[in-house]
């Protein structure tokens, strides 16, 4: 790793990596550190990305089982370690949500939100924040998805890009993995994986993390997913308009579909979901076409 100190602090990476390693998670081993110059000599986790393997026939069940086992170590064996992390609090959740009206609605779709629309968005955001803060708190990787996992020998899961970890909602990393913005699965399959993960929590005797029922656990999963995917709509739009990374435009439709699907499943989000269908969905394809015709 080459992280010039004037531009990047390697401290969070080293701290979070040490916490995860202590919980038995396979993160890159640290062989040497030069803090003054920002150099770290790391273990090479190979060149087999999780996403590439997922797309091969009959691999998903095996790989997700391994990734869910690793997530259980993060959430159970690193539960005490989560106290060393900053909280995924209301301010952090709001900052993320605000990326959507600014970058996705305003910059990408080029719409001027009416006062009533802003009021609806504000009510929805406040409710989503409340729902997130009501979930049990665990160690949250924050980007536990197929592009930040590596397939190691014997299908062990290697974990990277963890330096932004926080202590936050139990459903967050689970939704990052199973409602991945880079690959989608049928709802029935996703629910099966979610509930198999809940069983891992119950078997490990951490019922405080597993909710009172399958229904409550699935609700936690869906609702924190709405927060995450609203944020990602803003991030993907910003990655193009600010950073010139066009590839993320292709991932916007699936990300929006996740929000639409969850909004249709939960009555509290019905009005927001109807607004998405009426105001946002018809504009996305045209906005993506327009974006590809210009340089940001």
Secondary structure, 3 states (H helix, E strand, C coil): CECCCCCCCCHHHHHHHHHHHHCCCEECCEEEEECCCCEEEECCCCCCEHHHHHCCCCCHHHHHHHHHHHHHHHHHHCCCHHHHCCECCHHHHHHHHHHHHHHHHHHHCCCCCCHHHHHHHHHHHHHHHHHHHCCCEEEECCCCCCCCEEECHHHCEEECCCCCCEEEECCHHHHHHHCCCCCCCCHHHHHHHHHHHHHHHHHCCCHHHHCCCHHHHHHHHHHHHHHHHHHHHHHHHHHHHCCCCHHHHHHHHHHHHHHHHHHHHCHHHHHHHHHHHHHHHHHHHHHHHHHHCCCC
